[in-house]
Amino acid sequence: MSPPSPVDRSNIRTAVLPVAGFGTRFLPITKAVPKELLPLLDRPLVDYAVAEAAAAGIERVVMVTSHGKDALPDYFAVNPDLERHLEERGKLDLLERMHALSDLVDVVTVRQRDTRGLGHAVLSARAAVGDEAFAVLLADDVIDAPRPVIAQLMDAFSPGRAVVALMDVPRPQTARYGVCAGQWLSPGRLDVQSMVEKPAPADAPSTLAIVGRYILPPEIFDLLEQTPPGAGNEYQLTDAMAALGSVTGVVYQGRRFDAGSLPGWLAANLYYARKRPDLAQALDELLKDL
């Protein structure tokens, strides 16, 4: 019997989507509707993240969920009754969209017992991910890019290193992000030498903030298990990456919206409506009326 083939630790096949949070910035609607299912036009936020992963060649998505989030995997599952209904009524264009949705990627769910920070959510996916490098996408961060941002990060990945997406932010906003400093390897690519989670503006080592796209090596799981609670008494992914000591930052190309906040969600809806030929004129007329 031949030995098992070695795991390809450089091919990114799996993405983790942490979707277990309460979405408190959108209460009261998120008491009943998962934040990731809030609509961005006629698609929920989570659809944009999964579509980005699929466009980058990712085959499987691990959703880290919690109580009350069962509708998230249901959104991507086959619904025979709905498909039969559409077919019987000749709504073949909608039927095709339903098929495309369920064929995007394989969706696996993991239940997170306690929501204790991004690091804890990623660690909860360990058994599902296995011993290979993987992507992490935060559905709150909607990024319109000429090339999927997670694919831009894949270009910079090498085994044993983490890769994070970076953007430059005004210094007063550094307290909302993990912030990196280091040496430039090439234009737009940083060898990260320090990382601080949500520093006060006066203490921030730079204004290069991490946004919700990561490529992580499997070694991160052992480090997450050893990492004590950090900022906010939560298990911070940035602390584990700092312990890894091998991190590349990529200043991505694209336009990002913080759709986890009401102003950012509204801006994203207006932006994407303006890009849609079937909505742009109606939007302009509506804004004039208002």
MIDOSE-1310 file (N, C-alpha, C; in nm, 2 decimals, decimal comma, always signed):
residues 290
mspp	+0,09/-0,12/+0,00/+0,00/+0,00/+0,00/+0,09/+0,12/+0,00; +0,07/+0,22/-0,09/+0,15/+0,33/-0,10/+0,11/+0,43/+0,01; +0,21/+0,51/+0,05/+0,18/+0,61/+0,16/+0,09/+0,72/+0,10; +0,02/+0,79/+0,19/-0,07/+0,90/+0,15/+0,01/+1,01/+0,09
spvd	-0,05/+1,08/-0,01/+0,01/+1,19/-0,07/+0,02/+1,30/+0,03; +0,14/+1,38/+0,03/+0,15/+1,49/+0,12/+0,05/+1,60/+0,09; +0,01/+1,67/+0,19/-0,09/+1,78/+0,18/-0,02/+1,90/+0,11; -0,08/+1,95/+0,01/-0,03/+2,07/-0,05/-0,07/+2,19/+0,04
rsni	+0,03/+2,24/+0,11/+0,00/+2,35/+0,21/+0,01/+2,49/+0,14; +0,03/+2,50/+0,01/+0,03/+2,63/-0,05/-0,09/+2,66/-0,13; -0,17/+2,55/-0,17/-0,29/+2,57/-0,25/-0,41/+2,61/-0,16; -0,47/+2,73/-0,18/-0,58/+2,77/-0,10/-0,71/+2,72/-0,15
rtav	-0,76/+2,62/-0,09/-0,89/+2,56/-0,13/-1,01/+2,60/-0,05; -0,98/+2,64/+0,08/-1,09/+2,66/+0,18/-1,09/+2,80/+0,23; -1,20/+2,86/+0,25/-1,22/+2,99/+0,31/-1,31/+2,97/+0,44; -1,27/+3,04/+0,54/-1,35/+3,05/+0,67/-1,42/+3,18/+0,67
lpva	-1,55/+3,18/+0,70/-1,63/+3,30/+0,71/-1,69/+3,30/+0,86; -1,63/+3,38/+0,94/-1,68/+3,40/+1,08/-1,82/+3,48/+1,07; -1,93/+3,41/+1,10/-2,06/+3,47/+1,09/-2,14/+3,45/+1,22; -2,07/+3,44/+1,33/-2,14/+3,41/+1,46/-2,18/+3,53/+1,54
gfgt	-2,14/+3,65/+1,50/-2,16/+3,77/+1,58/-2,30/+3,81/+1,59; -2,33/+3,89/+1,69/-2,47/+3,94/+1,72/-2,52/+4,05/+1,62; -2,42/+4,12/+1,56/-2,46/+4,23/+1,47/-2,53/+4,34/+1,55; -2,48/+4,38/+1,67/-2,54/+4,47/+1,76/-2,56/+4,61/+1,69
rflp	-2,48/+4,65/+1,60/-2,49/+4,78/+1,53/-2,62/+4,79/+1,45; -2,68/+4,68/+1,42/-2,80/+4,68/+1,34/-2,93/+4,63/+1,42; -2,91/+4,63/+1,55/-3,03/+4,60/+1,63/-3,14/+4,71/+1,61; -3,27/+4,67/+1,61/-3,33/+4,54/+1,65/-3,34/+4,44/+1,53
itka	-3,31/+4,48/+1,41/-3,34/+4,38/+1,30/-3,26/+4,25/+1,32; -3,13/+4,27/+1,37/-3,05/+4,15/+1,38/-3,08/+4,06/+1,50; -3,19/+4,10/+1,57/-3,24/+4,00/+1,67/-3,30/+3,88/+1,60; -3,36/+3,91/+1,48/-3,43/+3,80/+1,41/-3,36/+3,76/+1,28
vpke	-3,28/+3,85/+1,22/-3,22/+3,83/+1,09/-3,07/+3,84/+1,11; -2,99/+3,74/+1,07/-2,84/+3,75/+1,08/-2,79/+3,87/+1,00; -2,70/+3,94/+1,06/-2,64/+4,06/+0,99/-2,60/+4,02/+0,85; -2,54/+3,91/+0,83/-2,48/+3,87/+0,70/-2,58/+3,85/+0,60
llpl	-2,71/+3,84/+0,64/-2,82/+3,82/+0,54/-2,89/+3,96/+0,51; -2,84/+4,07/+0,57/-2,90/+4,20/+0,53/-2,87/+4,22/+0,38; -2,97/+4,28/+0,31/-2,96/+4,29/+0,17/-2,86/+4,40/+0,13; -2,78/+4,37/+0,03/-2,71/+4,47/-0,05/-2,77/+4,46/-0,19
ldrp	-2,86/+4,55/-0,22/-2,95/+4,53/-0,33/-3,03/+4,40/-0,32; -3,02/+4,31/-0,42/-3,10/+4,19/-0,41/-3,02/+4,07/-0,37; -2,91/+4,09/-0,31/-2,82/+3,98/-0,26/-2,78/+4,01/-0,12; -2,77/+3,92/-0,03/-2,73/+3,94/+0,11/-2,57/+3,97/+0,11
lvdy	-2,53/+4,03/+0,22/-2,39/+4,06/+0,23/-2,30/+3,93/+0,22; -2,34/+3,82/+0,28/-2,26/+3,70/+0,27/-2,24/+3,65/+0,13; -2,34/+3,68/+0,04/-2,33/+3,63/-0,10/-2,21/+3,70/-0,16; -2,18/+3,82/-0,13/-2,07/+3,89/-0,19/-1,93/+3,83/-0,15
avae	-1,92/+3,79/-0,02/-1,80/+3,73/+0,03/-1,78/+3,59/-0,03; -1,88/+3,51/-0,04/-1,87/+3,38/-0,10/-1,84/+3,39/-0,25; -1,91/+3,48/-0,32/-1,88/+3,50/-0,46/-1,73/+3,54/-0,48; -1,68/+3,62/-0,40/-1,54/+3,66/-0,41/-1,45/+3,54/-0,39
aaaa	-1,48/+3,46/-0,29/-1,40/+3,34/-0,27/-1,40/+3,25/-0,39; -1,52/+3,23/-0,44/-1,54/+3,14/-0,56/-1,46/+3,19/-0,68; -1,47/+3,32/-0,70/-1,40/+3,38/-0,81/-1,25/+3,37/-0,80; -1,20/+3,35/-0,68/-1,05/+3,33/-0,66/-1,01/+3,19/-0,67
gier	-1,11/+3,10/-0,70/-1,08/+2,96/-0,71/-1,10/+2,87/-0,58; -1,15/+2,93/-0,48/-1,18/+2,86/-0,36/-1,30/+2,76/-0,38; -1,28/+2,64/-0,33/-1,38/+2,54/-0,35/-1,48/+2,51/-0,23; -1,44/+2,55/-0,11/-1,52/+2,52/+0,00/-1,52/+2,63/+0,10
vvmv	-1,63/+2,66/+0,16/-1,65/+2,77/+0,26/-1,69/+2,71/+0,39; -1,62/+2,74/+0,50/-1,65/+2,69/+0,63/-1,72/+2,81/+0,70; -1,85/+2,81/+0,73/-1,91/+2,91/+0,80/-1,91/+2,88/+0,95; -1,85/+2,97/+1,03/-1,85/+2,96/+1,17/-1,98/+3,03/+1,23
tshg	-2,08/+2,96/+1,26/-2,21/+3,01/+1,30/-2,23/+3,00/+1,45; -2,35/+3,05/+1,49/-2,39/+3,04/+1,63/-2,55/+3,02/+1,63; -2,60/+3,02/+1,75/-2,75/+3,00/+1,76/-2,82/+3,11/+1,68; -2,92/+3,06/+1,61/-3,01/+3,16/+1,53/-2,95/+3,19/+1,39
kdal	-2,85/+3,12/+1,35/-2,78/+3,16/+1,22/-2,81/+3,05/+1,12; -2,90/+2,96/+1,14/-2,92/+2,85/+1,04/-2,96/+2,90/+0,90; -3,02/+3,02/+0,89/-3,06/+3,07/+0,76/-2,94/+3,09/+0,67; -2,82/+3,11/+0,73/-2,70/+3,14/+0,64/-2,67/+3,03/+0,55
pdyf	-2,64/+2,90/+0,60/-2,62/+2,79/+0,51/-2,74/+2,76/+0,42; -2,86/+2,78/+0,47/-2,98/+2,76/+0,40/-2,98/+2,84/+0,27; -2,93/+2,96/+0,28/-2,93/+3,05/+0,16/-2,86/+2,99/+0,04; -2,75/+2,91/+0,07/-2,67/+2,85/-0,04/-2,72/+2,71/-0,07
avnp	-2,81/+2,65/+0,00/-2,85/+2,51/-0,02/-2,95/+2,50/-0,13; -2,96/+2,38/-0,19/-3,06/+2,36/-0,29/-3,20/+2,36/-0,23; -3,29/+2,42/-0,29/-3,43/+2,42/-0,24/-3,52/+2,37/-0,35; -3,55/+2,23/-0,35/-3,62/+2,17/-0,46/-3,76/+2,23/-0,48
dler	-3,83/+2,26/-0,37/-3,97/+2,31/-0,38/-3,96/+2,45/-0,46; -3,87/+2,53/-0,42/-3,86/+2,66/-0,49/-3,82/+2,64/-0,64; -3,73/+2,56/-0,66/-3,69/+2,53/-0,80/-3,80/+2,48/-0,89; -3,88/+2,38/-0,83/-3,99/+2,33/-0,90/-4,10/+2,44/-0,93
hlee	-4,12/+2,52/-0,83/-4,21/+2,63/-0,85/-4,17/+2,73/-0,96; -4,04/+2,76/-0,97/-3,99/+2,85/-1,07/-4,00/+2,78/-1,21; -3,97/+2,65/-1,21/-3,98/+2,58/-1,34/-4,12/+2,57/-1,39; -4,21/+2,54/-1,30/-4,35/+2,53/-1,35/-4,41/+2,66/-1,40
rgkl	-4,36/+2,77/-1,35/-4,41/+2,90/-1,39/-4,32/+2,97/-1,50; -4,23/+2,89/-1,55/-4,15/+2,94/-1,66/-4,05/+3,05/-1,63; -4,02/+3,06/-1,50/-3,93/+3,17/-1,46/-3,78/+3,11/-1,46; -3,74/+3,08/-1,58/-3,61/+3,01/-1,60/-3,49/+3,09/-1,57
dlle	-3,50/+3,23/-1,58/-3,39/+3,31/-1,55/-3,36/+3,31/-1,40; -3,47/+3,31/-1,32/-3,46/+3,30/-1,17/-3,41/+3,16/-1,14; -3,46/+3,06/-1,21/-3,41/+2,92/-1,18/-3,26/+2,91/-1,20; -3,22/+2,97/-1,31/-3,07/+2,96/-1,34/-2,99/+3,03/-1,23
rmha	-3,04/+3,14/-1,18/-2,97/+3,21/-1,07/-2,97/+3,12/-0,94; -3,08/+3,05/-0,91/-3,08/+2,96/-0,80/-2,97/+2,85/-0,82; -2,96/+2,79/-0,94/-2,87/+2,69/-0,96/-2,72/+2,74/-0,94; -2,70/+2,86/-1,00/-2,57/+2,92/-0,99/-2,53/+2,94/-0,84
lsdl	-2,63/+2,98/-0,76/-2,60/+3,01/-0,62/-2,56/+2,88/-0,55; -2,63/+2,77/-0,56/-2,60/+2,65/-0,49/-2,48/+2,58/-0,55; -2,44/+2,62/-0,67/-2,32/+2,56/-0,73/-2,19/+2,64/-0,70; -2,20/+2,75/-0,63/-2,08/+2,83/-0,61/-1,97/+2,76/-0,55
vdvv	-1,99/+2,71/-0,43/-1,89/+2,64/-0,35/-1,96/+2,54/-0,26; -1,89/+2,45/-0,20/-1,94/+2,36/-0,10/-1,94/+2,44/+0,03; -2,05/+2,43/+0,11/-2,06/+2,51/+0,23/-2,07/+2,41/+0,35; -1,98/+2,43/+0,44/-1,97/+2,35/+0,57/-2,00/+2,44/+0,68
tvrq	-2,07/+2,40/+0,78/-2,10/+2,49/+0,90/-2,03/+2,43/+1,03; -1,99/+2,52/+1,11/-1,93/+2,48/+1,24/-2,00/+2,58/+1,34; -2,05/+2,52/+1,45/-2,11/+2,60/+1,55/-2,01/+2,65/+1,66; -2,00/+2,78/+1,67/-1,92/+2,84/+1,77/-2,00/+2,86/+1,90
rdtr	-1,95/+2,80/+2,01/-2,02/+2,80/+2,14/-2,03/+2,94/+2,20; -1,92/+3,01/+2,20/-1,92/+3,14/+2,25/-1,85/+3,23/+2,15; -1,91/+3,35/+2,14/-1,85/+3,45/+2,05/-1,74/+3,53/+2,13; -1,62/+3,49/+2,11/-1,51/+3,54/+2,19/-1,40/+3,60/+2,11
glgh	-1,43/+3,66/+2,00/-1,33/+3,73/+1,92/-1,30/+3,65/+1,79; -1,24/+3,73/+1,70/-1,21/+3,67/+1,56/-1,12/+3,55/+1,58; -1,02/+3,56/+1,66/-0,93/+3,45/+1,68/-1,00/+3,32/+1,72; -1,09/+3,33/+1,82/-1,16/+3,22/+1,86/-1,25/+3,16/+1,75
avls	-1,31/+3,25/+1,67/-1,39/+3,20/+1,56/-1,31/+3,12/+1,46; -1,19/+3,17/+1,43/-1,10/+3,10/+1,33/-1,06/+2,96/+1,39; -1,03/+2,96/+1,52/-0,98/+2,84/+1,59/-1,10/+2,74/+1,58; -1,22/+2,78/+1,59/-1,34/+2,69/+1,59/-1,35/+2,61/+1,46
araa	-1,28/+2,66/+1,35/-1,29/+2,60/+1,22/-1,18/+2,50/+1,20; -1,10/+2,48/+1,30/-0,97/+2,40/+1,28/-1,00/+2,26/+1,22; -1,10/+2,18/+1,28/-1,12/+2,05/+1,24/-1,17/+2,05/+1,09; -1,25/+2,15/+1,06/-1,31/+2,15/+0,92/-1,20/+2,19/+0,82
vgde	-1,11/+2,27/+0,86/-1,00/+2,32/+0,76/-0,90/+2,22/+0,74; -0,85/+2,15/+0,85/-0,75/+2,05/+0,84/-0,61/+2,12/+0,83; -0,51/+2,04/+0,78/-0,37/+2,08/+0,79/-0,33/+2,15/+0,65; -0,40/+2,26/+0,62/-0,36/+2,33/+0,50/-0,39/+2,48/+0,52
afav	-0,32/+2,56/+0,44/-0,35/+2,70/+0,44/-0,49/+2,73/+0,40; -0,54/+2,85/+0,44/-0,68/+2,88/+0,42/-0,70/+3,03/+0,42; -0,81/+3,07/+0,36/-0,85/+3,21/+0,36/-0,95/+3,24/+0,47; -0,95/+3,37/+0,51/-1,06/+3,42/+0,60/-1,12/+3,54/+0,53
llad	-1,25/+3,55/+0,52/-1,32/+3,67/+0,47/-1,42/+3,71/+0,57; -1,43/+3,84/+0,60/-1,53/+3,90/+0,68/-1,64/+3,96/+0,59; -1,76/+3,91/+0,60/-1,87/+3,95/+0,52/-1,90/+4,10/+0,53; -1,87/+4,16/+0,65/-1,89/+4,30/+0,68/-1,81/+4,39/+0,58
dvid	-1,70/+4,34/+0,54/-1,61/+4,42/+0,45/-1,65/+4,38/+0,30; -1,72/+4,47/+0,24/-1,76/+4,45/+0,10/-1,66/+4,53/+0,02; -1,59/+4,46/-0,08/-1,49/+4,53/-0,15/-1,51/+4,51/-0,30; -1,53/+4,62/-0,37/-1,55/+4,61/-0,52/-1,41/+4,63/-0,58
aprp	-1,36/+4,52/-0,64/-1,22/+4,52/-0,69/-1,21/+4,47/-0,83; -1,12/+4,51/-0,91/-1,10/+4,46/-1,04/-1,06/+4,31/-1,04; -1,00/+4,27/-0,94/-0,96/+4,13/-0,92/-0,99/+4,10/-0,77; -1,05/+3,98/-0,74/-1,09/+3,95/-0,60/-0,97/+3,98/-0,51
viaq	-1,00/+4,05/-0,40/-0,90/+4,09/-0,30/-0,83/+3,96/-0,25; -0,91/+3,86/-0,22/-0,85/+3,74/-0,16/-0,75/+3,68/-0,26; -0,78/+3,69/-0,39/-0,68/+3,65/-0,49/-0,55/+3,73/-0,49; -0,57/+3,86/-0,47/-0,45/+3,95/-0,46/-0,36/+3,91/-0,34
lmda	-0,43/+3,86/-0,24/-0,35/+3,81/-0,12/-0,28/+3,68/-0,15; -0,35/+3,59/-0,23/-0,29/+3,46/-0,27/-0,16/+3,48/-0,34; -0,15/+3,59/-0,42/-0,03/+3,62/-0,50/+0,09/+3,64/-0,41; +0,07/+3,68/-0,29/+0,18/+3,71/-0,19/+0,20/+3,60/-0,09
fspg	+0,12/+3,49/-0,10/+0,13/+3,38/+0,00/+0,25/+3,29/-0,03; +0,32/+3,25/+0,08/+0,41/+3,14/+0,07/+0,39/+3,06/+0,20; +0,42/+2,93/+0,19/+0,40/+2,84/+0,31/+0,46/+2,89/+0,44; +0,39/+2,89/+0,55/+0,44/+2,93/+0,67/+0,42/+3,08/+0,71
ravv	+0,37/+3,16/+0,61/+0,35/+3,30/+0,63/+0,20/+3,33/+0,62; +0,16/+3,43/+0,70/+0,03/+3,48/+0,68/+0,03/+3,60/+0,59; -0,08/+3,63/+0,53/-0,10/+3,75/+0,44/-0,22/+3,82/+0,49; -0,21/+3,96/+0,50/-0,33/+4,04/+0,54/-0,35/+4,15/+0,44
almd	-0,48/+4,19/+0,42/-0,51/+4,30/+0,34/-0,50/+4,43/+0,42; -0,43/+4,53/+0,36/-0,41/+4,66/+0,43/-0,47/+4,77/+0,35; -0,51/+4,87/+0,42/-0,55/+5,00/+0,36/-0,50/+5,11/+0,46; -0,47/+5,23/+0,40/-0,43/+5,34/+0,48/-0,55/+5,42/+0,53
vprp	-0,56/+5,44/+0,66/-0,67/+5,51/+0,72/-0,63/+5,64/+0,79; -0,72/+5,73/+0,81/-0,68/+5,85/+0,89/-0,64/+5,81/+1,03; -0,54/+5,87/+1,09/-0,49/+5,83/+1,22/-0,60/+5,83/+1,33; -0,70/+5,92/+1,33/-0,80/+5,91/+1,43/-0,89/+5,78/+1,42
qtar	-0,88/+5,71/+1,31/-0,96/+5,58/+1,30/-0,88/+5,46/+1,33; -0,75/+5,47/+1,37/-0,67/+5,35/+1,40/-0,73/+5,27/+1,51; -0,80/+5,33/+1,60/-0,86/+5,26/+1,72/-0,96/+5,16/+1,68; -1,01/+5,16/+1,55/-1,11/+5,07/+1,50/-1,05/+4,94/+1,44
ygvc	-0,92/+4,94/+1,42/-0,86/+4,83/+1,34/-0,74/+4,77/+1,41; -0,69/+4,65/+1,35/-0,56/+4,61/+1,38/-0,46/+4,69/+1,29; -0,35/+4,73/+1,34/-0,26/+4,83/+1,27/-0,12/+4,76/+1,26; -0,06/+4,77/+1,14/+0,07/+4,71/+1,11/+0,17/+4,82/+1,08
agqw	+0,30/+4,78/+1,11/+0,41/+4,85/+1,07/+0,52/+4,76/+1,02; +0,61/+4,80/+0,94/+0,72/+4,71/+0,89/+0,80/+4,78/+0,78; +0,86/+4,69/+0,70/+0,95/+4,74/+0,59/+0,88/+4,70/+0,46; +0,89/+4,79/+0,36/+0,83/+4,77/+0,23/+0,92/+4,67/+0,15
lspg	+0,86/+4,56/+0,10/+0,93/+4,47/+0,02/+0,93/+4,51/-0,13; +0,82/+4,57/-0,17/+0,80/+4,63/-0,30/+0,68/+4,72/-0,29; +0,65/+4,80/-0,39/+0,53/+4,88/-0,38/+0,40/+4,81/-0,35; +0,34/+4,85/-0,24/+0,22/+4,78/-0,20/+0,23/+4,65/-0,12
rldv	+0,35/+4,61/-0,10/+0,37/+4,48/-0,02/+0,47/+4,50/+0,09; +0,42/+4,47/+0,21/+0,49/+4,51/+0,34/+0,53/+4,38/+0,41; +0,66/+4,38/+0,46/+0,70/+4,28/+0,55/+0,66/+4,33/+0,69; +0,56/+4,27/+0,75/+0,50/+4,32/+0,88/+0,59/+4,28/+0,99
qsmv	+0,63/+4,38/+1,07/+0,72/+4,36/+1,18/+0,66/+4,39/+1,32; +0,54/+4,46/+1,32/+0,47/+4,47/+1,44/+0,32/+4,49/+1,41; +0,23/+4,44/+1,50/+0,09/+4,45/+1,48/+0,03/+4,48/+1,62; -0,06/+4,57/+1,61/-0,13/+4,62/+1,74/-0,28/+4,62/+1,71
ekpa	-0,36/+4,56/+1,80/-0,50/+4,56/+1,78/-0,57/+4,68/+1,85; -0,64/+4,76/+1,76/-0,71/+4,88/+1,80/-0,63/+4,97/+1,89; -0,52/+5,02/+1,84/-0,44/+5,11/+1,93/-0,50/+5,25/+1,93; -0,48/+5,32/+2,04/-0,52/+5,46/+2,04/-0,44/+5,53/+1,94
pada	-0,50/+5,64/+1,87/-0,43/+5,70/+1,76/-0,28/+5,75/+1,80; -0,26/+5,79/+1,92/-0,13/+5,84/+1,96/-0,03/+5,72/+1,97; -0,08/+5,60/+1,99/+0,01/+5,48/+2,00/+0,02/+5,40/+1,88; -0,06/+5,43/+1,78/-0,06/+5,35/+1,66/+0,08/+5,35/+1,59
pstl	+0,14/+5,23/+1,55/+0,27/+5,23/+1,49/+0,27/+5,28/+1,35; +0,15/+5,29/+1,28/+0,14/+5,35/+1,15/-0,01/+5,37/+1,13; -0,05/+5,40/+1,00/-0,19/+5,42/+0,97/-0,23/+5,31/+0,87; -0,15/+5,20/+0,87/-0,19/+5,09/+0,78/-0,28/+4,99/+0,86
aivg	-0,40/+4,98/+0,82/-0,50/+4,91/+0,89/-0,53/+4,78/+0,82; -0,56/+4,67/+0,90/-0,60/+4,54/+0,84/-0,75/+4,54/+0,82; -0,79/+4,50/+0,70/-0,93/+4,49/+0,67/-0,96/+4,34/+0,66; -1,09/+4,30/+0,64/-1,13/+4,16/+0,66/-1,10/+4,06/+0,55
ryil	-0,97/+4,05/+0,51/-0,92/+3,95/+0,42/-0,79/+3,90/+0,47; -0,77/+3,76/+0,48/-0,65/+3,70/+0,54/-0,62/+3,57/+0,46; -0,50/+3,54/+0,45/-0,45/+3,40/+0,41/-0,37/+3,36/+0,53; -0,40/+3,24/+0,59/-0,33/+3,20/+0,71/-0,28/+3,05/+0,69
ppei	-0,16/+3,03/+0,74/-0,10/+2,89/+0,73/-0,16/+2,81/+0,84; -0,16/+2,68/+0,83/-0,21/+2,59/+0,94/-0,15/+2,61/+1,07; -0,02/+2,66/+1,08/+0,05/+2,68/+1,20/-0,03/+2,78/+1,29; -0,12/+2,86/+1,24/-0,19/+2,96/+1,32/-0,27/+2,89/+1,42
fdll	-0,32/+2,77/+1,40/-0,41/+2,71/+1,49/-0,34/+2,68/+1,63; -0,22/+2,63/+1,62/-0,15/+2,61/+1,75/-0,13/+2,74/+1,82; -0,10/+2,84/+1,75/-0,07/+2,97/+1,81/-0,20/+3,03/+1,87; -0,31/+3,01/+1,81/-0,44/+3,06/+1,86/-0,47/+2,98/+1,99
eqtp	-0,44/+2,86/+2,00/-0,47/+2,78/+2,12/-0,38/+2,83/+2,24; -0,27/+2,89/+2,21/-0,17/+2,94/+2,31/-0,19/+3,09/+2,34; -0,27/+3,15/+2,26/-0,28/+3,30/+2,28/-0,38/+3,34/+2,39; -0,35/+3,42/+2,49/-0,44/+3,46/+2,59/-0,54/+3,57/+2,53
pgag	-0,64/+3,59/+2,60/-0,73/+3,70/+2,56/-0,65/+3,84/+2,55; -0,69/+3,92/+2,45/-0,62/+4,05/+2,44/-0,72/+4,16/+2,45; -0,72/+4,25/+2,35/-0,80/+4,37/+2,35/-0,95/+4,33/+2,36; -1,02/+4,40/+2,45/-1,16/+4,37/+2,47/-1,19/+4,23/+2,54
neyq	-1,09/+4,17/+2,60/-1,09/+4,04/+2,66/-1,14/+3,94/+2,56; -1,10/+3,96/+2,43/-1,13/+3,86/+2,33/-1,01/+3,80/+2,27; -1,02/+3,69/+2,21/-0,90/+3,62/+2,15/-0,88/+3,68/+2,01; -0,77/+3,76/+2,00/-0,74/+3,84/+1,88/-0,66/+3,76/+1,78
ltda	-0,70/+3,76/+1,66/-0,63/+3,70/+1,55/-0,49/+3,77/+1,53; -0,49/+3,90/+1,55/-0,37/+3,97/+1,53/-0,26/+3,93/+1,63; -0,30/+3,89/+1,75/-0,20/+3,85/+1,85/-0,14/+3,72/+1,81; -0,21/+3,63/+1,75/-0,16/+3,50/+1,70/-0,07/+3,52/+1,58
maal	-0,11/+3,61/+1,49/-0,02/+3,64/+1,38/+0,11/+3,71/+1,42; +0,10/+3,79/+1,52/+0,22/+3,85/+1,57/+0,32/+3,75/+1,63; +0,26/+3,65/+1,69/+0,34/+3,54/+1,75/+0,40/+3,45/+1,63; +0,33/+3,44/+1,52/+0,38/+3,37/+1,41/+0,50/+3,43/+1,35
gsvt	+0,50/+3,56/+1,35/+0,62/+3,64/+1,31/+0,66/+3,65/+1,17; +0,57/+3,59/+1,08/+0,60/+3,59/+0,94/+0,47/+3,63/+0,87; +0,46/+3,76/+0,85/+0,33/+3,82/+0,80/+0,36/+3,91/+0,68; +0,29/+3,90/+0,57/+0,30/+3,99/+0,46/+0,17/+4,08/+0,45
gvvy	+0,19/+4,21/+0,44/+0,07/+4,29/+0,42/+0,06/+4,34/+0,27; -0,06/+4,33/+0,22/-0,08/+4,37/+0,08/-0,18/+4,49/+0,08; -0,13/+4,60/+0,03/-0,23/+4,71/+0,01/-0,31/+4,68/-0,12; -0,43/+4,64/-0,10/-0,51/+4,58/-0,20/-0,56/+4,69/-0,30
qgrr	-0,60/+4,65/-0,41/-0,66/+4,74/-0,51/-0,81/+4,72/-0,51; -0,89/+4,82/-0,48/-1,04/+4,81/-0,47/-1,10/+4,91/-0,38; -1,23/+4,92/-0,38/-1,30/+5,01/-0,30/-1,38/+4,94/-0,19; -1,36/+4,97/-0,07/-1,41/+4,90/+0,05/-1,52/+4,97/+0,11
fdag	-1,62/+4,90/+0,16/-1,73/+4,95/+0,24/-1,75/+4,87/+0,37; -1,76/+4,95/+0,48/-1,78/+4,88/+0,61/-1,93/+4,86/+0,62; -1,98/+4,75/+0,56/-2,12/+4,73/+0,56/-2,17/+4,67/+0,69; -2,09/+4,66/+0,79/-2,13/+4,63/+0,92/-2,18/+4,75/+1,00
slpg	-2,17/+4,86/+0,94/-2,22/+4,99/+1,01/-2,33/+5,04/+0,92; -2,43/+5,11/+0,98/-2,54/+5,16/+0,90/-2,50/+5,26/+0,79; -2,41/+5,35/+0,82/-2,37/+5,44/+0,71/-2,29/+5,37/+0,60; -2,21/+5,27/+0,64/-2,13/+5,20/+0,54/-2,22/+5,11/+0,45
wlaa	-2,32/+5,05/+0,52/-2,42/+4,96/+0,44/-2,50/+5,05/+0,35; -2,54/+5,17/+0,39/-2,62/+5,25/+0,30/-2,53/+5,30/+0,18; -2,41/+5,33/+0,21/-2,32/+5,38/+0,10/-2,29/+5,26/+0,00; -2,28/+5,14/+0,05/-2,26/+5,03/-0,04/-2,38/+5,01/-0,13
nlyy	-2,50/+5,02/-0,07/-2,62/+5,00/-0,15/-2,63/+5,11/-0,26; -2,60/+5,23/-0,23/-2,60/+5,34/-0,33/-2,49/+5,32/-0,43; -2,38/+5,28/-0,39/-2,27/+5,26/-0,49/-2,30/+5,15/-0,59; -2,35/+5,03/-0,53/-2,37/+4,92/-0,62/-2,50/+4,95/-0,71
arkr	-2,59/+5,02/-0,66/-2,71/+5,06/-0,74/-2,67/+5,15/-0,86; -2,57/+5,24/-0,83/-2,52/+5,33/-0,94/-2,45/+5,25/-1,04; -2,39/+5,13/-1,01/-2,32/+5,05/-1,11/-2,41/+4,96/-1,19; -2,54/+4,95/-1,14/-2,63/+4,86/-1,21/-2,70/+4,94/-1,32
pdla	-2,69/+4,90/-1,45/-2,76/+4,97/-1,56/-2,91/+4,97/-1,54; -2,97/+4,87/-1,47/-3,12/+4,87/-1,45/-3,16/+4,95/-1,33; -3,07/+5,01/-1,26/-3,10/+5,08/-1,14/-3,05/+5,22/-1,14; -2,94/+5,25/-1,21/-2,87/+5,38/-1,20/-2,96/+5,50/-1,23
qald	-3,04/+5,49/-1,34/-3,13/+5,60/-1,37/-3,24/+5,62/-1,26; -3,29/+5,51/-1,21/-3,40/+5,52/-1,11/-3,34/+5,58/-0,98; -3,21/+5,54/-0,95/-3,15/+5,60/-0,83/-3,13/+5,75/-0,85; -3,08/+5,79/-0,96/-3,06/+5,93/-0,98/-3,19/+6,01/-0,97
ellk	-3,30/+5,96/-1,02/-3,42/+6,03/-1,02/-3,48/+6,03/-0,87; -3,46/+5,92/-0,80/-3,50/+5,92/-0,66/-3,42/+6,02/-0,58; -3,29/+6,03/-0,60/-3,21/+6,12/-0,52/-3,25/+6,27/-0,55; -3,28/+6,29/-0,68/-3,33/+6,43/-0,71/-3,46/+6,46/-0,64
dl	-3,55/+6,36/-0,63/-3,68/+6,39/-0,57/-3,66/+6,41/-0,42; -3,56/+6,34/-0,36/-3,54/+6,36/-0,21/-3,47/+6,49/-0,18
